Amino acid sequence: MAEPVLLSVSDFVALTNQTLEYAYPTVSIVGEVSEHRISQGKWVGFNLKDEGAVVNCFTSVYNLRTPVEDGMKVVVTGRPRLSNKGYFSISIQSVKPVGEGAIKKGFELLKAKFEVEGLFAPERKRPLPRVPKSVAVITSTESAAYADFTRILNERWGGLQVQVAHTQVQGDPAPDQIIRAIHYFNQQAEPADVLVIIRGGGSAEDLATFNDEPLARAIAESRIPTLVGVGHEIDHTLSDMVADVRAATPTHAAETLVPDRQELIRLAQHQVEQSGQALIAAMTRFQQQTREHLARAWQRIEQQIQVGFDQLAALRLGVEQLNPQRVLQQGYALVRGELMAGKTIEIETSKQMITAEVKDVTEK
């Protein structure tokens, strides 16, 4: 029987870790989270257990892309390690909720966190341009969602400058690929007018990519206005909730992005027709009002002329009343000359001129 190798404690730990690294560089373990804890605001630890065993898991809080809590079923991927103090643990590389219940729980935990931070606040949402000139799209170019999006886009408007970043839209690599694409488009010297992220429908596990915390934060921090259309109308992800505009589906994203050119043309024609009809109606009203104004003005002029005629007739009657001939016709006489005894005077009646001598003048 061979003599056993004599190792120091440090050598044993190093050899064990070397063996583990060679045999199991990474492992994925499914189990239930228990005794979840956060230390100093930087380190996360919890036990992963099933009916027969428990293993300790450990990572930095910044490395945990999905919140977890006790009772959640998750898959932990990481490296098995034996610490210098003799504690065996899994150094976590990623944690993914498993099953609809755990996925929903992780979603709710992160949603609550984002709500506290104000990432869903309406006042931080930016409007999209009415008709963007350039569009950046992040999606899988091999998907039916991308085909539908481009078809609707070209049917409704066309002629846009479209840049596309092909990424995975599900699976472990997907969030980081999409984040890199977001950073790429945001770092361009002349960024696009709108950043669009689309993906078709799928299971809760498939859409879990878009509930990734770093991805959602990258969308929220984008300097380009964002439009996210993921899944079907009933599907809601944190990515579309933090986006400036949510589209129910990729097709709806295209419809939201640009107006329907033909519909705009029809609308413009209708507006021109309405404007023409309104102008004709306004001109008709103006003509009618002008005729009414002229009629009232002419009536006032006629009234004023009649008043003038009436005043002139009254004046004429007054003048006629003062006419000496009219007085003479009434039997009176007009006397001309100096009324002194011995003087000659003229007496005018309506029919005669009489010369007479004044015999006597007596004061009354």
DRENDO-1510 file (C-alpha; in Angstrom, 1 decimal, always signed):
<recs>
REC; n; res; u; v; w
REC; 1; MET; +0.0; +0.0; +0.0 .
REC; 2; ALA; +1.5; +3.3; -1.1 .
REC; 3; GLU; +2.3; +5.9; +1.4 .
REC; 4; PRO; -0.4; +8.7; +1.5 .
REC; 5; VAL; +0.7; +12.1; +0.1 .
REC; 6; LEU; +1.3; +14.4; +3.0 .
REC; 7; LEU; -0.1; +17.9; +2.3 .
REC; 8; SER; -0.3; +21.1; +4.2 .
REC; 9; VAL; -3.8; +22.5; +4.7 .
REC; 10; SER; -3.0; +25.3; +2.2 .
REC; 11; ASP; -1.8; +22.7; -0.4 .
REC; 12; PHE; -4.9; +20.6; +0.1 .
REC; 13; VAL; -7.2; +23.6; -0.5 .
REC; 14; ALA; -5.2; +24.6; -3.6 .
REC; 15; LEU; -5.2; +21.0; -4.9 .
REC; 16; THR; -8.9; +20.6; -4.3 .
REC; 17; ASN; -9.6; +23.9; -6.1 .
REC; 18; GLN; -7.3; +22.8; -9.0 .
REC; 19; THR; -9.1; +19.5; -9.2 .
REC; 20; LEU; -12.5; +21.2; -9.2 .
REC; 21; GLU; -11.4; +23.7; -11.8 .
REC; 22; TYR; -10.3; +21.0; -14.0 .
REC; 23; ALA; -13.2; +18.6; -13.5 .
REC; 24; TYR; -16.0; +21.2; -13.1 .
REC; 25; PRO; -14.9; +24.7; -14.4 .
REC; 26; THR; -18.5; +25.7; -14.2 .
REC; 27; VAL; -21.6; +24.0; -12.9 .
REC; 28; SER; -25.3; +24.8; -13.2 .
REC; 29; ILE; -27.4; +23.8; -10.2 .
REC; 30; VAL; -31.1; +24.1; -9.8 .
REC; 31; GLY; -32.6; +24.5; -6.3 .
REC; 32; GLU; -34.6; +26.7; -4.0 .
REC; 33; VAL; -33.1; +29.8; -2.4 .
REC; 34; SER; -33.0; +30.0; +1.4 .
REC; 35; GLU; -31.3; +32.2; +3.9 .
REC; 36; HIS; -30.8; +34.9; +1.4 .
REC; 37; ARG; -28.6; +37.7; +2.8 .
REC; 38; ILE; -26.8; +40.9; +1.7 .
REC; 39; SER; -23.6; +41.9; +3.5 .
REC; 40; GLN; -22.2; +45.5; +3.6 .
REC; 41; GLY; -24.5; +46.4; +0.7 .
REC; 42; LYS; -22.0; +44.7; -1.7 .
REC; 43; TRP; -22.1; +40.9; -1.2 .
REC; 44; VAL; -24.9; +38.5; -1.7 .
REC; 45; GLY; -25.1; +35.0; -0.2 .
REC; 46; PHE; -27.8; +32.4; +0.0 .
REC; 47; ASN; -28.2; +28.6; +0.3 .
REC; 48; LEU; -29.4; +26.6; -2.6 .
REC; 49; LYS; -31.2; +23.5; -1.4 .
REC; 50; ASP; -33.4; +20.6; -2.4 .
REC; 51; GLU; -34.9; +17.7; -0.4 .
REC; 52; GLY; -31.5; +16.1; +0.3 .
REC; 53; ALA; -28.7; +18.7; +0.4 .
REC; 54; VAL; -27.7; +22.3; +0.7 .
REC; 55; VAL; -24.9; +24.3; -0.9 .
REC; 56; ASN; -23.8; +27.8; -0.2 .
REC; 57; CYS; -23.7; +30.4; -3.0 .
REC; 58; PHE; -21.8; +33.7; -3.0 .
REC; 59; THR; -21.4; +36.7; -5.4 .
REC; 60; SER; -21.1; +40.4; -5.7 .
REC; 61; VAL; -24.4; +42.3; -5.6 .
REC; 62; TYR; -23.4; +43.9; -8.9 .
REC; 63; ASN; -23.1; +40.5; -10.5 .
REC; 64; LEU; -26.7; +39.6; -9.7 .
REC; 65; ARG; -28.8; +40.5; -12.7 .
REC; 66; THR; -32.1; +39.3; -11.2 .
REC; 67; PRO; -33.3; +39.9; -7.6 .
REC; 68; VAL; -33.9; +36.7; -5.6 .
REC; 69; GLU; -35.5; +36.0; -2.3 .
REC; 70; ASP; -36.1; +32.9; -0.1 .
REC; 71; GLY; -38.4; +30.3; -1.7 .
REC; 72; MET; -37.6; +31.1; -5.3 .
REC; 73; LYS; -36.5; +28.3; -7.6 .
REC; 74; VAL; -33.4; +29.2; -9.5 .
REC; 75; VAL; -30.6; +27.9; -11.7 .
REC; 76; VAL; -27.2; +29.0; -10.4 .
REC; 77; THR; -24.3; +28.8; -12.7 .
REC; 78; GLY; -20.8; +29.3; -11.2 .
REC; 79; ARG; -17.5; +27.8; -10.1 .
REC; 80; PRO; -17.2; +25.4; -7.1 .
REC; 81; ARG; -14.6; +26.6; -4.6 .
REC; 82; LEU; -13.2; +25.6; -1.3 .
REC; 83; SER; -12.2; +28.7; +0.7 .
REC; 84; ASN; -9.0; +28.9; +2.9 .
REC; 85; LYS; -11.3; +28.7; +5.9 .
REC; 86; GLY; -12.7; +25.4; +4.8 .
REC; 87; TYR; -16.1; +26.6; +3.5 .
REC; 88; PHE; -17.3; +25.0; +0.3 .
REC; 89; SER; -19.4; +27.3; -1.9 .
REC; 90; ILE; -20.4; +28.2; -5.4 .
REC; 91; SER; -19.0; +31.4; -6.8 .
REC; 92; ILE; -21.9; +32.6; -8.7 .
REC; 93; GLN; -21.6; +33.7; -12.4 .
REC; 94; SER; -25.4; +34.0; -13.1 .
REC; 95; VAL; -28.7; +33.3; -11.5 .
REC; 96; LYS; -31.9; +32.6; -13.4 .
REC; 97; PRO; -35.4; +32.1; -12.0 .
REC; 98; VAL; -36.9; +28.8; -13.0 .
REC; 99; GLY; -40.6; +28.3; -13.6 .
REC; 100; GLU; -43.4; +30.8; -14.1 .
REC; 101; GLY; -43.8; +31.5; -10.4 .
REC; 102; ALA; -40.1; +32.3; -9.8 .
REC; 103; ILE; -39.8; +34.4; -13.0 .
REC; 104; LYS; -42.9; +36.4; -12.0 .
REC; 105; LYS; -41.5; +36.9; -8.5 .
REC; 106; GLY; -38.2; +38.1; -9.8 .
REC; 107; PHE; -40.1; +40.5; -12.2 .
REC; 108; GLU; -42.1; +41.9; -9.3 .
REC; 109; LEU; -39.1; +42.4; -7.1 .
REC; 110; LEU; -37.2; +44.3; -9.8 .
REC; 111; LYS; -40.3; +46.2; -10.8 .
REC; 112; ALA; -40.7; +47.5; -7.3 .
REC; 113; LYS; -37.1; +48.5; -7.2 .
REC; 114; PHE; -37.4; +50.5; -10.4 .
REC; 115; GLU; -40.6; +52.2; -9.2 .
REC; 116; VAL; -38.8; +53.5; -6.2 .
REC; 117; GLU; -36.1; +54.9; -8.4 .
REC; 118; GLY; -38.7; +56.6; -10.7 .
REC; 119; LEU; -37.7; +54.7; -13.9 .
REC; 120; PHE; -41.4; +54.3; -14.9 .
REC; 121; ALA; -42.3; +58.0; -14.2 .
REC; 122; PRO; -44.3; +59.6; -17.1 .
REC; 123; GLU; -42.3; +62.8; -16.8 .
REC; 124; ARG; -39.1; +61.1; -17.8 .
REC; 125; LYS; -40.6; +59.7; -21.0 .
REC; 126; ARG; -39.6; +61.4; -24.2 .
REC; 127; PRO; -41.8; +61.7; -27.3 .
REC; 128; LEU; -40.8; +60.1; -30.5 .
REC; 129; PRO; -40.3; +62.2; -33.7 .
REC; 130; ARG; -43.5; +62.4; -35.8 .
REC; 131; VAL; -41.5; +61.0; -38.8 .
REC; 132; PRO; -38.0; +60.0; -37.9 .
REC; 133; LYS; -35.3; +60.3; -40.6 .
REC; 134; SER; -33.1; +57.5; -39.2 .
REC; 135; VAL; -33.8; +54.5; -37.1 .
REC; 136; ALA; -31.6; +52.1; -35.2 .
REC; 137; VAL; -33.0; +48.6; -34.7 .
REC; 138; ILE; -31.8; +45.9; -32.3 .
REC; 139; THR; -33.3; +42.4; -32.9 .
REC; 140; SER; -32.6; +39.0; -34.4 .
REC; 141; THR; -32.6; +39.7; -38.2 .
REC; 142; GLU; -33.5; +36.0; -38.7 .
REC; 143; SER; -36.8; +36.4; -36.8 .
REC; 144; ALA; -40.3; +36.7; -38.2 .
REC; 145; ALA; -40.7; +39.8; -36.0 .
REC; 146; TYR; -38.0; +41.6; -37.9 .
REC; 147; ALA; -39.5; +40.6; -41.2 .
REC; 148; ASP; -42.9; +41.9; -40.1 .
REC; 149; PHE; -41.4; +45.1; -38.7 .
REC; 150; THR; -39.6; +46.0; -41.9 .
REC; 151; ARG; -42.6; +45.1; -44.2 .
REC; 152; ILE; -45.0; +47.3; -42.2 .
REC; 153; LEU; -42.4; +50.1; -42.1 .
REC; 154; ASN; -41.9; +50.1; -45.8 .
REC; 155; GLU; -45.6; +49.9; -46.5 .
REC; 156; ARG; -46.5; +52.8; -44.3 .
REC; 157; TRP; -43.7; +55.2; -45.1 .
REC; 158; GLY; -40.5; +53.9; -46.6 .
REC; 159; GLY; -37.3; +55.8; -47.4 .
REC; 160; LEU; -36.0; +55.8; -43.8 .
REC; 161; GLN; -32.3; +55.3; -42.9 .
REC; 162; VAL; -32.4; +52.0; -41.0 .
REC; 163; GLN; -29.4; +50.5; -39.1 .
REC; 164; VAL; -29.8; +47.0; -37.7 .
REC; 165; ALA; -27.8; +45.3; -35.0 .
REC; 166; HIS; -28.3; +41.6; -35.1 .
REC; 167; THR; -28.4; +40.0; -31.6 .
REC; 168; GLN; -29.8; +37.0; -29.9 .
REC; 169; VAL; -33.1; +37.8; -28.3 .
REC; 170; GLN; -33.3; +34.9; -25.8 .
REC; 171; GLY; -30.8; +32.8; -23.9 .
REC; 172; ASP; -27.9; +33.8; -21.6 .
REC; 173; PRO; -25.8; +35.8; -24.1 .
REC; 174; ALA; -28.8; +37.9; -25.2 .
REC; 175; PRO; -28.9; +40.7; -22.6 .
REC; 176; ASP; -25.2; +41.5; -22.9 .
REC; 177; GLN; -25.4; +41.5; -26.7 .
REC; 178; ILE; -28.4; +43.9; -26.7 .
REC; 179; ILE; -26.6; +46.1; -24.1 .
REC; 180; ARG; -23.5; +46.3; -26.4 .
REC; 181; ALA; -25.7; +47.2; -29.4 .
REC; 182; ILE; -27.4; +50.0; -27.3 .
REC; 183; HIS; -24.0; +51.4; -26.4 .
REC; 184; TYR; -22.8; +51.2; -30.0 .
REC; 185; PHE; -25.8; +53.2; -31.3 .
REC; 186; ASN; -25.6; +55.7; -28.5 .
REC; 187; GLN; -21.9; +56.4; -29.1 .
REC; 188; GLN; -22.3; +57.3; -32.8 .
REC; 189; ALA; -21.3; +60.8; -33.7 .
REC; 190; GLU; -24.7; +61.3; -35.3 .
REC; 191; PRO; -27.1; +59.0; -33.4 .
REC; 192; ALA; -30.3; +57.8; -34.9 .
REC; 193; ASP; -33.6; +59.6; -34.2 .
REC; 194; VAL; -35.1; +56.5; -32.5 .
REC; 195; LEU; -33.8; +53.3; -31.0 .
REC; 196; VAL; -36.1; +50.3; -31.6 .
REC; 197; ILE; -35.8; +47.0; -29.8 .
REC; 198; ILE; -38.2; +44.2; -31.0 .
REC; 199; ARG; -38.8; +40.5; -30.4 .
REC; 200; GLY; -41.8; +38.3; -31.2 .
REC; 201; GLY; -43.8; +36.3; -28.7 .
REC; 202; GLY; -42.5; +33.5; -26.6 .
REC; 203; SER; -42.7; +31.8; -23.2 .
REC; 204; ALA; -42.0; +33.5; -19.9 .
REC; 205; GLU; -38.5; +32.0; -20.0 .
REC; 206; ASP; -37.9; +33.3; -23.5 .
REC; 207; LEU; -39.0; +36.8; -22.6 .
REC; 208; ALA; -37.0; +36.8; -19.3 .
REC; 209; THR; -34.1; +38.3; -21.3 .
REC; 210; PHE; -36.0; +41.6; -21.3 .
REC; 211; ASN; -36.4; +41.6; -17.5 .
REC; 212; ASP; -32.6; +41.6; -17.1 .
REC; 213; GLU; -31.7; +44.5; -14.8 .
REC; 214; PRO; -28.6; +45.8; -16.6 .
REC; 215; LEU; -30.5; +45.7; -19.9 .
REC; 216; ALA; -33.5; +47.6; -18.6 .
REC; 217; ARG; -31.1; +50.2; -17.1 .
REC; 218; ALA; -29.2; +50.5; -20.4 .
REC; 219; ILE; -32.6; +51.2; -22.1 .
REC; 220; ALA; -33.5; +53.8; -19.5 .
REC; 221; GLU; -30.2; +55.5; -19.8 .
REC; 222; SER; -30.2; +55.7; -23.6 .
REC; 223; ARG; -29.7; +59.2; -25.0 .
REC; 224; ILE; -31.7; +58.1; -28.0 .
REC; 225; PRO; -35.5; +58.0; -27.5 .
REC; 226; THR; -36.4; +54.3; -27.2 .
REC; 227; LEU; -39.3; +52.3; -28.6 .
REC; 228; VAL; -39.6; +48.7; -27.3 .
REC; 229; GLY; -42.0; +46.1; -28.8 .
REC; 230; VAL; -41.5; +42.7; -27.2 .
REC; 231; GLY; -43.9; +39.7; -27.2 .
REC; 232; HIS; -47.6; +39.9; -27.6 .
REC; 233; GLU; -50.0; +42.6; -26.4 .
REC; 234; ILE; -50.5; +40.8; -23.1 .
REC; 235; ASP; -46.8; +40.5; -22.4 .
REC; 236; HIS; -45.1; +43.2; -20.3 .
REC; 237; THR; -41.4; +43.3; -19.6 .
REC; 238; LEU; -39.3; +45.7; -17.6 .
REC; 239; SER; -37.5; +46.8; -20.8 .
REC; 240; ASP; -40.7; +48.1; -22.4 .
REC; 241; MET; -41.8; +49.6; -19.1 .
REC; 242; VAL; -38.7; +51.8; -18.8 .
REC; 243; ALA; -38.7; +52.6; -22.5 .
REC; 244; ASP; -39.9; +56.0; -23.7 .
REC; 245; VAL; -42.7; +54.3; -25.7 .
REC; 246; ARG; -44.0; +50.8; -25.4 .
REC; 247; ALA; -45.4; +48.9; -28.5 .
REC; 248; ALA; -47.6; +45.9; -27.9 .
REC; 249; THR; -45.9; +43.9; -30.7 .
REC; 250; PRO; -43.2; +44.3; -33.3 .
REC; 251; THR; -45.9; +45.1; -35.9 .
REC; 252; HIS; -47.3; +47.7; -33.6 .
REC; 253; ALA; -43.8; +49.2; -33.1 .
REC; 254; ALA; -43.6; +49.8; -36.9 .
REC; 255; GLU; -47.1; +51.4; -36.8 .
REC; 256; THR; -46.1; +53.6; -33.9 .
REC; 257; LEU; -42.8; +54.6; -35.4 .
REC; 258; VAL; -44.2; +56.1; -38.7 .
REC; 259; PRO; -47.6; +57.3; -39.9 .
REC; 260; ASP; -49.3; +55.7; -42.9 .
REC; 261; ARG; -48.3; +57.9; -45.9 .
REC; 262; GLN; -51.5; +57.0; -47.8 .
REC; 263; GLU; -53.7; +57.8; -44.8 .
REC; 264; LEU; -51.9; +61.2; -44.4 .
REC; 265; ILE; -52.5; +61.9; -48.1 .
REC; 266; ARG; -56.2; +61.0; -47.7 .
REC; 267; LEU; -56.4; +63.2; -44.6 .
REC; 268; ALA; -54.7; +66.1; -46.4 .
REC; 269; GLN; -57.1; +65.8; -49.3 .
REC; 270; HIS; -60.0; +65.7; -46.8 .
REC; 271; GLN; -58.7; +68.8; -45.0 .
REC; 272; VAL; -58.3; +70.6; -48.3 .
REC; 273; GLU; -61.8; +69.8; -49.3 .
REC; 274; GLN; -63.1; +70.9; -45.9 .
REC; 275; SER; -61.0; +74.1; -46.1 .
REC; 276; GLY; -62.5; +74.8; -49.6 .
REC; 277; GLN; -66.0; +74.2; -48.5 .
REC; 278; ALA; -65.4; +76.4; -45.4 .
REC; 279; LEU; -63.9; +79.1; -47.6 .
REC; 280; ILE; -66.9; +79.0; -50.0 .
REC; 281; ALA; -69.3; +79.1; -47.0 .
REC; 282; ALA; -67.4; +82.1; -45.5 .
REC; 283; MET; -67.5; +83.9; -48.9 .
REC; 284; THR; -71.3; +83.2; -49.2 .
REC; 285; ARG; -71.8; +84.5; -45.6 .
REC; 286; PHE; -69.7; +87.6; -46.4 .
REC; 287; GLN; -71.7; +88.3; -49.6 .
REC; 288; GLN; -74.9; +88.0; -47.7 .
REC; 289; GLN; -73.7; +90.2; -44.9 .
REC; 290; THR; -72.4; +92.7; -47.4 .
REC; 291; ARG; -75.8; +92.8; -49.1 .
REC; 292; GLU; -77.6; +93.2; -45.8 .
REC; 293; HIS; -75.2; +96.0; -44.7 .
REC; 294; LEU; -75.7; +97.8; -48.1 .
REC; 295; ALA; -79.5; +97.4; -47.8 .
REC; 296; ARG; -79.5; +98.9; -44.3 .
REC; 297; ALA; -77.1; +101.7; -45.3 .
REC; 298; TRP; -79.3; +102.6; -48.3 .
REC; 299; GLN; -82.4; +102.5; -46.1 .
REC; 300; ARG; -80.7; +104.9; -43.7 .
REC; 301; ILE; -79.7; +107.2; -46.6 .
REC; 302; GLU; -83.3; +107.2; -48.0 .
REC; 303; GLN; -84.6; +108.0; -44.5 .
REC; 304; GLN; -82.2; +110.9; -44.2 .
REC; 305; ILE; -83.1; +112.1; -47.7 .
REC; 306; GLN; -86.8; +112.0; -46.7 .
REC; 307; VAL; -86.1; +113.8; -43.5 .
REC; 308; GLY; -84.3; +116.5; -45.6 .
REC; 309; PHE; -87.2; +116.7; -48.0 .
REC; 310; ASP; -89.6; +117.1; -45.1 .
REC; 311; GLN; -87.5; +119.8; -43.5 .
REC; 312; LEU; -87.2; +121.6; -46.9 .
REC; 313; ALA; -90.9; +121.4; -47.4 .
REC; 314; ALA; -91.5; +122.9; -44.0 .
REC; 315; LEU; -89.0; +125.6; -44.7 .
REC; 316; ARG; -90.6; +126.4; -48.0 .
REC; 317; LEU; -94.0; +126.6; -46.3 .
REC; 318; GLY; -92.6; +129.0; -43.8 .
REC; 319; VAL; -91.0; +131.1; -46.6 .
REC; 320; GLU; -94.3; +131.2; -48.5 .
REC; 321; GLN; -96.1; +132.3; -45.4 .
REC; 322; LEU; -93.8; +135.3; -45.2 .
REC; 323; ASN; -94.1; +136.2; -48.9 .
REC; 324; PRO; -95.6; +139.7; -49.2 .
REC; 325; GLN; -97.6; +138.7; -52.2 .
REC; 326; ARG; -99.4; +136.1; -50.1 .
REC; 327; VAL; -100.2; +138.8; -47.6 .
REC; 328; LEU; -101.5; +141.2; -50.3 .
REC; 329; GLN; -103.8; +138.4; -51.6 .
REC; 330; GLN; -105.4; +138.2; -48.2 .
REC; 331; GLY; -106.6; +141.9; -48.6 .
REC; 332; TYR; -103.7; +143.7; -47.1 .
REC; 333; ALA; -101.8; +146.6; -48.8 .
REC; 334; LEU; -98.2; +147.5; -48.8 .
REC; 335; VAL; -97.4; +151.2; -48.2 .
REC; 336; ARG; -94.2; +152.8; -49.4 .
REC; 337; GLY; -93.1; +156.3; -48.7 .
REC; 338; GLU; -92.8; +158.8; -45.8 .
REC; 339; LEU; -95.9; +158.9; -43.7 .
REC; 340; MET; -96.1; +162.7; -43.1 .
REC; 341; ALA; -98.8; +165.1; -44.0 .
REC; 342; GLY; -98.4; +166.5; -47.5 .
REC; 343; LYS; -96.2; +163.6; -48.6 .
REC; 344; THR; -96.9; +161.4; -51.5 .
REC; 345; ILE; -97.0; +157.6; -50.9 .
REC; 346; GLU; -97.4; +154.5; -53.0 .
REC; 347; ILE; -100.0; +151.9; -52.0 .
REC; 348; GLU; -99.6; +148.4; -53.4 .
REC; 349; THR; -102.5; +145.9; -53.3 .
REC; 350; SER; -102.6; +142.5; -54.9 .
REC; 351; LYS; -104.0; +144.0; -58.1 .
REC; 352; GLN; -103.3; +147.7; -58.0 .
REC; 353; MET; -100.5; +150.3; -57.5 .
REC; 354; ILE; -102.0; +153.5; -56.0 .
REC; 355; THR; -100.3; +156.9; -55.6 .
REC; 356; ALA; -101.8; +159.0; -52.9 .
REC; 357; GLU; -101.1; +162.2; -50.9 .
REC; 358; VAL; -101.0; +162.0; -47.1 .
REC; 359; LYS; -103.5; +164.4; -45.7 .
REC; 360; ASP; -103.1; +163.7; -42.0 .
REC; 361; VAL; -101.2; +161.3; -39.7 .
REC; 362; THR; -102.5; +160.7; -36.2 .
REC; 363; GLU; -100.6; +158.7; -33.7 .
REC; 364; LYS; -102.6; +155.8; -32.1 .
</recs>
